[in-house]
Amino acid sequence: MAYIIRPFLRQDADELANLTVAAIQSVGVKSYTAAQVAAWAARHPGPQRFLDRAAGGDHIIVAADASDYPIAYTLIEPDGHVDMLYCHPDHTRKGVADELLAAAEQYARSVKAETLFTEASELARPAFERAGYTVIKRRDFDIPYKGKAIGIHNYAMEKPIIQKA
């Protein structure tokens, strides 16, 4: 399936919020406990977050299907921080993460970022590794959830960008 890679549009916000939670809840259980998945999903509020991040200067790149319906996205900050990479469960393992990470790198180069960096989940780590990121360290931390501290982990990863002179 061919995907359309395009910039975020305001009307994408609802669907991106929905697909984020769907991805966490559906795919997250492959590497995380039910409590970890619930705490992780609860950290992702609704569509306003996307509108605020875009208005604040962050760059959201959307992958859409042939009918221009959003099925995945990445959010990259101008300093090269790839803050989010999520794909709807029906579209995982089809190469869309690779396309989005390539588009994120192109954007980072255009704003003269020196390094791409992220905190990748256990599930996203292979996609980042395919894109040339290396693991710096495993990050173990707690997410406050329903009065408890839920332990979870991800990986600090980075990829230097060689700027052409």
Helices and strands as residue ranges (DSSP letters): E 4-7, G 10-12, H 13-27, G 28-30, H 34-42, H 48-55, E 59-64, E 70-76, E 81-87, G 89-91, H 96-110, E 115-120, H 125-130, E 134-145, E 148-160
